[in-house]
Amino acid sequence: MERLITMPARGRRRRPRLGPVLGLLGLLGMAVCQAATPLNGGWREVRAGDTAQVVLDDSRAGLLRNFDPSLLQRFPLGGGGSWVVIMPQPPWSNQERVLTIYPPPLGTVSVVTANGIQPLALDDFSEALHGHGRLAWRVPATQPASAPILLRFEPSPTLSGPVRFQIESLSGYLQHDASWLAFASACFAVMLAMVLMALCFAVMLRDVTYAWYGGYILCYALIQSIQTGFIFHPLGWDWFTGVAAIAGPAAVALSVAFASLFMTRFCELQHYAPLLRVPITALAVGMIQLVLMRCSHIALLVEVSQILINPLLMIGAMLLLVAAIVAVARGSRQAWFFLIGWTPLLLLTAATSAQVSGALPELDWLNDASLAGGAFEAIALSLGLVDRALILRHDRDIVRVLADHDALTSVLNRRAWTERASALLANGSPHPIALLFLDLDHFKLLNDRQGHNTGDRALVAVARALAAELRPSDLLGRYGGEEFVALLDGTEPQQAMHVATRLCRRVHRLEIPASDESLLLSVSIGVAIRRDGDDLESLVERADQAMYEAKLNGRNRVCLREGNVTSNVPPAAHLHVVEKRE
């Protein structure tokens, strides 16, 4: 007591600061208590001659197996099913309450009350309260808050998954239900948006890789919509009730098949992991066969497919993971995207499978995480597809450049120049168009005296000089060995002559010796102006004839052939025009 009284004043001043914190924690604690009622639970398998009263008497006598309803618990569904007794603990509340079962089992759960039996199922379309992503039962207002709730998990041929139980106020339930619905809708919207995008690209690009991706994500979305009940509530697809038992396993097998086919092309296994390509393709074919067996309605085939599907799923998942790691190690860029999207989903699948065996009972969020993981994988793989499309487009542009340009001089080759020039003439532009046909003088002599390597360097130098002198819109191409052509749009005859003269002077100023320093490489240019009725062939023919006139008149000059008149212009300081009649 004395020690408390003699505490320094600053210690006493801290109490007001702790007050709001303690008050907030108290309110949060009260909210938690109001939102979720503490529960105890017990269960046992159904026996012959069981009644509701017998089970409740066994529960009071402590003859049931105890479990914590707030943790995941698996109940056997073979034979007659299982009885489950949920016992609310104090503090009790008489406000409207809702019992929820999460994640929702694929079979039927019956609530046994004094008024009868009420079945709860994902595909129930009655007027009862429907939970989104879980089963929900509204506790009658006449039922005391302390009264036990008796449930019967009906027998089912499907694999039973672990579930947990919760009793919360109606307002708290509605709030949580709305939050889950918004979350699930966003995840499914992301997956379906990625599927639509992939299918559009598959059609536009005619690339089946996008189709395999779309099929895989669509099957995964279907699996999640069945497991969570989203396809029944809120979508309300009552017609799907009869096919859900077949569609679920078929979607699982098809998702692995589509994932295998997608990965084979997306990660380029033929190049990066050729040895793994064969077993992965075989996996895809095997999964498709399992789907056909499951849908055959032949008892033996259906049983065999049910036995094989789980081992093949585990083998296939690990095989795809190993293939992605090998492809990444060998330099596959797309395999990184597959690995980033596939690995989290694989880990979640492994964790949920472990929960079936009783492991990780406290991680009840794994089912919702699987839904989010599907959306994350869809985004990751979509980014990978976008990256792949950009790389393919870049490679295609490079190939197009290589296909359209001369490998030595980097100007347009004859084919590409002819195509573009023909397109320009076909446009019917009213502007005048001039065609220049250029032939290097003494080039054969340069090749013979100094070798082809020197000749190649001369061609490169001349091409660069011509490109630098012309406008970017002018079409410059290599027509033959030492022949070049240029198409000038919107150029009058006099302007074309001036341009050609500049080209002559530019090449001459390169001072490339042909045989000795006194004989330099030069160019003779023939010019033709488009006339009515001209096509590219006739225009080239006239320009070629004008080029020969330039050579006959002494080389290193320009000749314009217009009608029956040839204008001959040497690139000297004082220009003169020579007219020749044909």
C-alpha positions as CSV (number, residue, x, y, z in Angstrom):
1,M,0.0,0.0,0.0
2,E,2.7,2.4,0.9
3,R,4.5,1.6,-2.4
4,L,1.3,2.4,-4.3
5,I,0.8,5.7,-2.5
6,T,4.4,6.9,-3.0
7,M,4.3,6.3,-6.8
8,P,5.5,9.3,-8.8
9,A,2.8,11.7,-10.2
10,R,3.7,10.9,-13.8
11,G,2.6,7.3,-13.2
12,R,-0.8,8.4,-12.1
13,R,-1.1,10.6,-15.2
14,R,-1.0,7.6,-17.5
15,R,-4.4,6.3,-16.3
16,P,-6.5,8.6,-18.4
17,R,-4.6,7.5,-21.5
18,L,-5.3,3.8,-20.7
19,G,-9.0,4.5,-20.1
20,P,-10.1,5.0,-23.8
21,V,-7.9,2.0,-24.9
22,L,-9.4,-0.3,-22.3
23,G,-12.9,1.0,-23.1
24,L,-12.3,0.4,-26.8
25,L,-11.1,-3.1,-26.1
26,G,-14.1,-3.7,-24.0
27,L,-16.5,-2.6,-26.7
28,L,-14.7,-4.8,-29.2
29,G,-14.9,-7.7,-26.8
30,M,-18.6,-7.1,-26.4
31,A,-19.1,-6.9,-30.1
32,V,-17.3,-10.2,-30.6
33,C,-19.4,-11.8,-27.9
34,Q,-22.5,-10.5,-29.5
35,A,-21.4,-11.5,-33.0
36,A,-20.4,-15.1,-32.2
37,T,-21.8,-17.2,-29.4
38,P,-19.3,-19.6,-27.6
39,L,-20.1,-23.1,-28.7
40,N,-19.3,-26.7,-27.6
41,G,-19.9,-29.6,-29.9
42,G,-20.2,-33.4,-30.0
43,W,-20.8,-35.9,-32.8
44,R,-21.1,-39.6,-33.6
45,E,-22.0,-41.7,-36.6
46,V,-25.6,-42.6,-37.3
47,R,-26.8,-45.9,-36.0
48,A,-29.8,-48.0,-36.8
49,G,-32.8,-47.0,-34.7
50,D,-31.5,-43.6,-33.8
51,T,-33.9,-40.8,-33.0
52,A,-33.4,-37.2,-32.1
53,Q,-34.1,-37.8,-28.5
54,V,-31.7,-40.7,-28.3
55,V,-28.9,-38.6,-29.7
56,L,-29.6,-35.7,-27.4
57,D,-29.7,-38.0,-24.4
58,D,-26.3,-39.4,-25.5
59,S,-25.0,-35.8,-25.7
60,R,-26.2,-35.0,-22.2
61,A,-24.6,-38.2,-20.9
62,G,-21.3,-37.3,-22.6
63,L,-21.3,-40.3,-25.0
64,L,-20.5,-38.2,-28.1
65,R,-17.1,-37.3,-29.3
66,N,-16.3,-33.7,-28.3
67,F,-15.0,-31.2,-30.7
68,D,-14.5,-27.4,-31.0
69,P,-17.1,-26.1,-33.4
70,S,-15.0,-23.0,-34.1
71,L,-12.3,-25.2,-35.6
72,L,-12.6,-27.3,-38.8
73,Q,-13.9,-30.8,-38.1
74,R,-14.5,-33.6,-40.6
75,F,-17.5,-35.9,-40.2
76,P,-17.8,-39.3,-41.9
77,L,-20.5,-39.4,-44.6
78,G,-20.5,-43.1,-45.3
79,G,-23.1,-45.5,-44.0
80,G,-25.9,-43.5,-42.5
81,G,-24.0,-40.2,-42.1
82,S,-23.2,-38.4,-38.8
83,W,-25.1,-36.7,-35.9
84,V,-23.7,-33.4,-34.7
85,V,-24.9,-31.6,-31.6
86,I,-24.1,-27.8,-31.2
87,M,-24.4,-26.6,-27.7
88,P,-24.4,-22.8,-27.2
89,Q,-22.6,-21.6,-24.1
90,P,-23.2,-18.5,-21.9
91,P,-23.6,-15.6,-22.1
92,W,-26.8,-16.4,-24.0
93,S,-28.7,-13.9,-26.1
94,N,-32.4,-14.0,-27.1
95,Q,-31.9,-11.8,-30.2
96,E,-32.4,-13.2,-33.7
97,R,-29.6,-15.7,-34.4
98,V,-28.2,-17.5,-37.4
99,L,-26.3,-20.8,-37.4
100,T,-23.7,-21.0,-40.2
101,I,-21.7,-23.9,-41.6
102,Y,-18.5,-23.0,-43.4
103,P,-17.3,-24.1,-45.9
104,P,-20.6,-25.4,-47.2
105,P,-20.6,-29.2,-47.6
106,L,-21.6,-30.5,-51.0
107,G,-24.0,-32.9,-49.4
108,T,-27.2,-32.2,-47.4
109,V,-27.3,-31.2,-43.7
110,S,-30.6,-31.6,-41.9
111,V,-31.6,-29.5,-38.9
112,V,-33.7,-31.6,-36.5
113,T,-36.2,-29.5,-34.5
114,A,-39.4,-30.2,-32.6
115,N,-41.3,-29.0,-35.6
116,G,-39.7,-31.4,-38.0
117,I,-36.6,-31.7,-40.2
118,Q,-35.3,-28.8,-42.3
119,P,-32.7,-29.8,-45.0
120,L,-29.9,-27.3,-45.8
121,A,-28.1,-27.7,-49.1
122,L,-26.2,-25.5,-51.6
123,D,-28.8,-26.3,-54.3
124,D,-31.8,-25.5,-52.1
125,F,-34.0,-22.9,-53.8
126,S,-36.8,-22.7,-51.2
127,E,-37.7,-19.5,-49.4
128,A,-35.5,-20.3,-46.4
129,L,-32.5,-18.1,-45.5
130,H,-29.6,-18.7,-48.0
131,G,-26.0,-18.1,-47.1
132,H,-23.5,-17.1,-49.7
133,G,-20.4,-19.2,-49.5
134,R,-21.8,-21.1,-46.5
135,L,-25.0,-22.9,-45.2
136,A,-27.2,-20.8,-43.0
137,W,-30.1,-21.7,-40.7
138,R,-32.1,-19.0,-38.9
139,V,-32.7,-20.1,-35.4
140,P,-36.4,-19.9,-34.5
141,A,-37.3,-17.1,-32.1
142,T,-39.2,-19.6,-30.0
143,Q,-36.1,-21.8,-29.4
144,P,-34.3,-20.9,-26.1
145,A,-30.8,-19.5,-26.6
146,S,-29.3,-22.3,-24.4
147,A,-31.1,-25.2,-26.3
148,P,-28.8,-27.5,-28.2
149,I,-29.1,-27.7,-32.0
150,L,-29.2,-31.1,-33.6
151,L,-27.8,-31.6,-37.1
152,R,-27.6,-34.7,-39.3
153,F,-25.0,-34.8,-42.0
154,E,-26.6,-37.0,-44.6
155,P,-24.7,-39.8,-46.3
156,S,-23.0,-38.7,-49.6
157,P,-20.7,-40.4,-52.2
158,T,-18.6,-37.2,-52.4
159,L,-15.5,-36.7,-50.3
160,S,-16.4,-35.0,-47.0
161,G,-14.5,-31.8,-46.2
162,P,-14.0,-30.3,-42.8
163,V,-16.4,-27.6,-41.6
164,R,-16.8,-25.2,-38.7
165,F,-19.9,-23.8,-37.0
166,Q,-20.8,-20.4,-35.8
167,I,-23.9,-18.8,-34.2
168,E,-24.1,-15.0,-34.6
169,S,-26.7,-12.3,-34.5
170,L,-28.8,-11.7,-37.6
171,S,-27.3,-8.3,-38.2
172,G,-23.8,-9.6,-37.8
173,Y,-24.6,-12.5,-40.2
174,L,-26.0,-10.1,-42.8
175,Q,-22.9,-7.9,-42.6
176,H,-20.5,-10.8,-43.0
177,D,-22.6,-12.3,-45.8
178,A,-22.6,-9.1,-47.7
179,S,-18.8,-8.8,-47.3
180,W,-18.2,-12.3,-48.6
181,L,-20.6,-11.8,-51.5
182,A,-18.7,-8.6,-52.5
183,F,-15.4,-10.4,-52.2
184,A,-16.5,-13.5,-54.2
185,S,-18.1,-11.4,-56.9
186,A,-14.9,-9.5,-57.4
187,C,-12.8,-12.6,-57.7
188,F,-15.2,-14.2,-60.2
189,A,-15.4,-11.0,-62.1
190,V,-11.7,-10.9,-62.4
191,M,-11.5,-14.5,-63.6
192,L,-14.3,-14.1,-66.2
193,A,-12.9,-10.8,-67.5
194,M,-9.5,-12.5,-68.1
195,V,-11.3,-15.4,-69.8
196,L,-13.2,-13.0,-72.2
197,M,-10.0,-11.1,-72.9
198,A,-8.1,-14.4,-73.7
199,L,-10.9,-15.6,-76.0
200,C,-10.9,-12.3,-77.9
201,F,-7.1,-12.5,-78.4
202,A,-7.4,-16.1,-79.4
203,V,-9.8,-15.1,-82.2
204,M,-7.9,-12.0,-83.3
205,L,-4.4,-13.5,-83.1
206,R,-5.5,-17.0,-84.1
207,D,-3.3,-18.3,-81.2
208,V,-4.7,-21.4,-79.5
209,T,-2.5,-20.6,-76.4
210,Y,-5.1,-18.0,-75.3
211,A,-7.9,-20.5,-75.8
212,W,-6.2,-23.0,-73.5
213,Y,-5.7,-20.3,-70.9
214,G,-9.3,-19.3,-71.1
215,G,-10.5,-22.9,-70.8
216,Y,-8.3,-23.4,-67.7
217,I,-9.5,-20.3,-65.9
218,L,-13.1,-20.9,-66.8
219,C,-12.9,-24.4,-65.4
220,Y,-11.3,-23.2,-62.2
221,A,-14.0,-20.5,-61.8
222,L,-16.7,-23.2,-62.3
223,I,-15.0,-25.4,-59.6
224,Q,-15.0,-22.6,-57.1
225,S,-18.6,-21.5,-58.0
226,I,-19.8,-25.1,-57.3
227,Q,-17.8,-25.5,-54.0
228,T,-18.9,-22.2,-52.6
229,G,-22.4,-22.5,-53.9
230,F,-22.1,-19.2,-55.8
231,I,-23.6,-20.8,-58.9
232,F,-26.8,-21.5,-56.9
233,H,-26.8,-18.4,-54.7
234,P,-26.7,-15.6,-55.8
235,L,-26.7,-16.7,-59.5
236,G,-29.8,-18.8,-59.0
237,W,-29.0,-21.4,-61.6
238,D,-31.5,-24.0,-60.5
239,W,-31.1,-25.9,-63.8
240,F,-27.5,-26.7,-62.7
241,T,-28.7,-28.8,-59.8
242,G,-28.9,-32.0,-61.7
243,V,-25.5,-31.8,-63.4
244,A,-23.4,-30.4,-60.5
245,A,-22.4,-33.9,-59.4
246,I,-20.9,-34.6,-62.8
247,A,-19.8,-31.0,-63.7
248,G,-17.6,-30.6,-60.6
249,P,-15.2,-33.6,-61.2
250,A,-15.3,-32.9,-64.9
251,A,-14.3,-29.3,-64.4
252,V,-11.4,-30.4,-62.1
253,A,-10.1,-32.9,-64.7
254,L,-10.5,-30.4,-67.6
255,S,-8.8,-27.6,-65.7
256,V,-5.7,-29.8,-65.4
257,A,-5.9,-30.7,-69.1
258,F,-6.2,-27.1,-70.2
259,A,-3.5,-26.0,-67.8
260,S,-1.2,-28.7,-69.3
261,L,-1.9,-27.7,-72.9
262,F,-1.6,-24.0,-72.0
263,M,1.8,-24.5,-70.2
264,T,3.2,-26.5,-73.1
265,R,2.8,-23.6,-75.5
266,F,3.1,-20.7,-73.1
267,C,6.4,-21.8,-71.5
268,E,7.7,-23.1,-74.8
269,L,8.5,-26.6,-73.4
270,Q,9.5,-27.8,-76.8
271,H,12.5,-25.5,-76.6
272,Y,13.2,-25.2,-72.8
273,A,12.1,-28.6,-71.5
274,P,11.5,-31.0,-74.4
275,L,11.7,-34.2,-72.2
276,L,8.8,-33.0,-70.0
277,R,6.6,-32.0,-72.9
278,V,5.6,-35.6,-73.7
279,P,4.4,-36.5,-70.2
280,I,2.6,-33.2,-69.8
281,T,0.8,-33.7,-73.1
282,A,0.0,-37.3,-72.0
283,L,-1.4,-35.9,-68.7
284,A,-3.8,-33.6,-70.7
285,V,-5.0,-36.5,-72.8
286,G,-5.5,-38.7,-69.8
287,M,-7.5,-36.1,-68.0
288,I,-9.8,-35.7,-71.0
289,Q,-10.3,-39.5,-71.0
290,L,-11.2,-39.4,-67.3
291,V,-13.9,-36.8,-68.1
292,L,-15.3,-39.1,-70.9
293,M,-15.3,-42.0,-68.5
294,R,-17.0,-40.0,-65.8
295,C,-19.8,-38.9,-68.1
296,S,-20.3,-42.4,-69.7
297,H,-22.7,-43.5,-66.9
298,I,-21.1,-46.9,-67.1
299,A,-20.6,-48.0,-63.5
300,L,-17.2,-49.6,-64.0
301,L,-15.8,-46.6,-65.9
302,V,-17.2,-44.1,-63.4
303,E,-15.6,-46.0,-60.5
304,V,-12.2,-46.2,-62.3
305,S,-12.3,-42.5,-63.0
306,Q,-13.1,-41.7,-59.4
307,I,-10.1,-43.8,-58.3
308,L,-7.7,-42.3,-60.7
309,I,-8.5,-38.7,-60.6
310,N,-7.0,-37.7,-57.3
311,P,-3.6,-39.5,-57.9
312,L,-3.4,-38.0,-61.4
313,L,-4.2,-34.5,-60.0
314,M,-1.3,-34.7,-57.5
315,I,1.1,-36.1,-60.1
316,G,0.0,-33.6,-62.6
317,A,0.3,-30.6,-60.3
318,M,3.8,-31.6,-59.3
319,L,4.8,-32.3,-62.9
320,L,3.6,-28.8,-64.0
321,L,5.5,-27.3,-61.1
322,V,8.7,-29.1,-62.0
323,A,8.4,-28.2,-65.7
324,A,8.0,-24.6,-64.9
325,I,11.1,-24.6,-62.6
326,V,13.1,-26.3,-65.3
327,A,11.9,-23.8,-68.0
328,V,12.8,-20.9,-65.7
329,A,16.2,-22.4,-65.0
330,R,16.8,-22.6,-68.8
331,G,15.8,-19.0,-69.5
332,S,12.1,-19.1,-70.2
333,R,10.6,-15.6,-69.5
334,Q,7.0,-16.8,-69.6
335,A,7.7,-19.7,-67.2
336,W,8.2,-17.1,-64.5
337,F,4.7,-15.8,-64.9
338,F,3.3,-19.4,-64.8
339,L,5.4,-20.2,-61.7
340,I,4.2,-17.0,-59.9
341,G,0.6,-17.8,-60.6
342,W,0.7,-21.6,-60.2
343,T,2.7,-22.0,-57.0
344,P,0.4,-20.1,-54.5
345,L,-2.6,-22.0,-55.9
346,L,-0.7,-25.3,-55.6
347,L,0.2,-24.6,-52.0
348,L,-3.4,-23.7,-51.1
349,T,-4.6,-26.9,-52.8
350,A,-2.1,-28.9,-50.8
351,A,-3.1,-27.2,-47.5
352,T,-6.8,-27.8,-48.1
353,S,-6.1,-31.4,-49.0
354,A,-4.3,-31.7,-45.7
355,Q,-7.3,-30.3,-43.9
356,V,-9.3,-33.3,-45.1
357,S,-7.0,-35.5,-43.0
358,G,-7.5,-33.3,-40.0
359,A,-4.5,-31.0,-40.3
360,L,-4.5,-27.3,-39.9
361,P,-8.0,-27.0,-38.3
362,E,-7.5,-23.4,-37.4
363,L,-6.9,-22.2,-41.0
364,D,-10.5,-21.9,-42.0
365,W,-9.7,-19.1,-44.4
366,L,-8.0,-21.4,-46.9
367,N,-11.2,-21.9,-48.9
368,D,-11.6,-18.2,-49.5
369,A,-7.9,-17.9,-50.1
370,S,-8.3,-20.4,-52.9
371,L,-10.9,-18.2,-54.5
372,A,-8.6,-15.2,-54.2
373,G,-5.7,-17.3,-55.5
374,G,-7.7,-18.1,-58.6
375,A,-8.2,-14.4,-59.3
376,F,-4.5,-13.7,-58.6
377,E,-3.4,-16.5,-61.0
378,A,-5.7,-15.2,-63.7
379,I,-4.1,-11.8,-63.4
380,A,-0.6,-13.2,-63.3
381,L,-1.0,-15.4,-66.3
382,S,-2.8,-12.6,-68.2
383,L,0.2,-10.3,-67.6
384,G,2.3,-13.2,-68.9
385,L,0.2,-13.4,-72.0
386,V,0.4,-9.7,-72.5
387,D,4.2,-9.9,-72.1
388,R,4.2,-12.8,-74.6
389,A,2.1,-10.9,-77.1
390,L,4.5,-7.9,-76.8
391,I,7.5,-10.1,-77.3
392,L,5.9,-11.8,-80.3
393,R,5.0,-8.4,-81.8
394,H,8.5,-7.1,-81.3
395,D,9.9,-10.3,-82.9
396,R,7.4,-9.9,-85.8
397,D,8.5,-6.3,-86.3
398,I,12.1,-7.3,-86.4
399,V,11.3,-10.1,-88.9
400,R,9.3,-7.7,-91.0
401,V,12.2,-5.2,-91.0
402,L,14.6,-7.9,-92.0
403,A,12.3,-9.2,-94.7
404,D,11.7,-5.7,-96.1
405,H,15.2,-4.2,-95.9
406,D,18.4,-5.1,-97.8
407,A,20.7,-7.0,-95.5
408,L,23.8,-5.0,-96.6
409,T,22.6,-1.4,-97.1
410,S,19.6,-1.4,-94.8
411,V,17.4,0.3,-97.4
412,L,14.3,-1.3,-98.8
413,N,14.9,-4.3,-100.9
414,R,13.4,-4.7,-104.3
415,R,10.3,-6.6,-103.3
416,A,9.4,-4.2,-100.4
417,W,10.1,-1.1,-102.4
418,T,8.0,-2.4,-105.3
419,E,5.1,-3.1,-103.0
420,R,5.2,0.3,-101.3
421,A,5.7,2.2,-104.5
422,S,2.8,0.3,-106.2
423,A,0.6,1.1,-103.2
424,L,1.5,4.8,-103.5
425,L,0.8,4.9,-107.2
426,A,-2.5,3.1,-106.7
427,N,-3.7,5.7,-104.2
428,G,-4.3,8.0,-107.2
429,S,-2.7,11.0,-105.4
430,P,-3.1,14.2,-107.5
431,H,0.4,15.3,-106.5
432,P,3.2,14.8,-109.1
433,I,5.4,11.8,-108.5
434,A,9.0,11.4,-109.7
435,L,11.0,8.2,-109.9
436,L,14.8,8.3,-109.8
437,F,16.8,5.3,-111.1
438,L,20.4,5.4,-109.9
439,D,23.3,3.3,-111.1
440,L,26.9,3.5,-109.7
441,D,29.6,4.3,-112.3
442,H,32.8,2.2,-112.4
443,F,31.5,-0.1,-109.6
444,K,32.5,-3.3,-111.5
445,L,36.0,-1.9,-111.9
446,L,36.1,-1.2,-108.1
447,N,35.1,-4.8,-107.3
448,D,37.6,-6.3,-109.7
449,R,40.5,-4.1,-108.6
450,Q,39.9,-3.9,-104.8
451,G,37.7,-6.9,-104.0
452,H,34.1,-7.5,-103.0
453,N,34.6,-6.4,-99.4
454,T,35.6,-2.9,-100.6
455,G,32.6,-2.9,-103.0
456,D,30.3,-3.8,-100.1
457,R,31.6,-1.0,-98.0
458,A,31.1,1.4,-100.9
459,L,27.5,0.3,-101.3
460,V,26.9,0.9,-97.6
461,A,28.5,4.4,-97.8
462,V,26.5,5.3,-100.9
463,A,23.2,4.1,-99.4
464,R,23.8,6.2,-96.2
465,A,24.6,9.2,-98.3
466,L,21.4,8.8,-100.4
467,A,19.2,8.3,-97.3
468,A,20.7,11.4,-95.7
469,E,19.9,13.5,-98.7
470,L,16.3,12.3,-99.2
471,R,13.3,13.1,-97.2
472,P,11.9,10.5,-94.7
473,S,8.8,10.2,-96.8
474,D,10.8,9.3,-100.0
475,L,11.0,5.6,-100.8
476,L,14.6,4.6,-101.3
477,G,15.4,1.0,-102.2
478,R,18.1,-1.2,-103.7
479,Y,16.9,-2.4,-107.0
480,G,19.8,-4.6,-108.0
481,G,23.6,-5.1,-107.4
482,E,24.7,-1.4,-107.7
483,E,21.3,0.0,-108.7
484,F,19.1,2.1,-106.4
485,V,15.6,3.6,-106.9
486,A,13.9,6.4,-105.2
487,L,10.2,7.5,-105.5
488,L,9.5,11.1,-104.6
489,D,5.9,12.0,-103.9
490,G,4.8,15.6,-104.5
491,T,7.9,16.5,-106.5
492,E,7.8,18.6,-109.8
493,P,10.2,17.8,-112.6
494,Q,12.5,20.7,-111.9
495,Q,12.6,19.8,-108.2
496,A,13.3,16.2,-109.1
497,M,16.2,17.3,-111.2
498,H,17.6,19.4,-108.3
499,V,17.3,16.5,-105.9
500,A,19.0,14.1,-108.3
501,T,21.8,16.6,-108.9
502,R,22.4,16.8,-105.2
503,L,22.5,13.1,-105.0
504,C,25.1,13.0,-107.7
505,R,27.3,15.5,-106.0
506,R,26.8,13.8,-102.6
507,V,28.1,10.5,-103.9
508,H,31.0,12.1,-105.8
509,R,32.0,13.9,-102.6
510,L,32.5,10.6,-100.9
511,E,35.7,10.3,-102.9
512,I,35.6,6.6,-103.2
513,P,38.4,5.6,-105.6
514,A,37.3,3.1,-108.3
515,S,40.7,2.1,-109.5
516,D,43.1,4.9,-108.6
517,E,42.7,8.3,-107.0
518,S,42.0,10.0,-110.4
519,L,38.9,7.8,-111.0
520,L,36.3,8.2,-108.3
521,L,33.0,6.3,-107.8
522,S,30.0,8.3,-109.1
523,V,26.4,7.8,-110.0
524,S,24.3,8.2,-113.1
525,I,20.6,9.0,-112.4
526,G,17.6,8.7,-114.7
527,V,14.5,10.7,-113.8
528,A,10.9,10.0,-114.9
529,I,7.7,11.9,-114.0
530,R,4.4,10.0,-113.6
531,R,1.9,10.5,-116.4
532,D,-1.7,9.5,-116.8
533,G,-2.0,5.8,-117.3
534,D,1.4,5.1,-115.8
535,D,2.0,2.1,-113.6
536,L,5.2,1.3,-111.7
537,E,6.6,-0.8,-114.5
538,S,6.3,1.8,-117.1
539,L,7.6,4.5,-114.8
540,V,10.7,2.4,-113.9
541,E,11.2,1.6,-117.6
542,R,11.4,5.3,-118.5
543,A,13.6,6.2,-115.6
544,D,15.9,3.2,-116.6
545,Q,16.2,4.5,-120.2
546,A,17.0,8.0,-118.9
547,M,19.7,6.5,-116.7
548,Y,21.3,4.9,-119.7
549,E,21.2,8.2,-121.5
550,A,23.1,9.7,-118.6
551,K,25.8,7.0,-118.9
552,L,26.1,7.4,-122.7
553,N,26.5,11.2,-122.1
554,G,29.5,10.8,-119.9
555,R,28.3,9.4,-116.5
556,N,28.0,11.3,-113.2
557,R,25.0,13.2,-114.4
558,V,21.2,13.3,-114.4
559,C,18.9,12.8,-117.3
560,L,15.2,13.5,-117.2
561,R,13.1,11.7,-119.8
562,E,9.8,13.5,-120.3
563,G,7.8,12.6,-123.4
564,N,10.3,12.5,-126.3
565,V,12.7,14.9,-124.7
566,T,15.7,13.9,-122.5
567,S,17.2,16.6,-120.3
568,N,20.9,15.9,-119.5
569,V,22.3,17.7,-116.5
570,P,25.9,17.1,-115.3
571,P,26.6,17.9,-111.7
572,A,29.1,20.6,-112.5
573,A,29.1,24.0,-111.0
574,H,27.5,25.5,-114.2
575,L,24.6,23.3,-115.2
576,H,23.4,23.0,-118.8
577,V,20.5,21.1,-120.4
578,V,21.0,18.9,-123.5
579,E,17.8,17.9,-125.3
580,K,17.8,14.8,-127.5
581,R,15.0,13.9,-129.9
582,E,14.1,10.3,-130.3
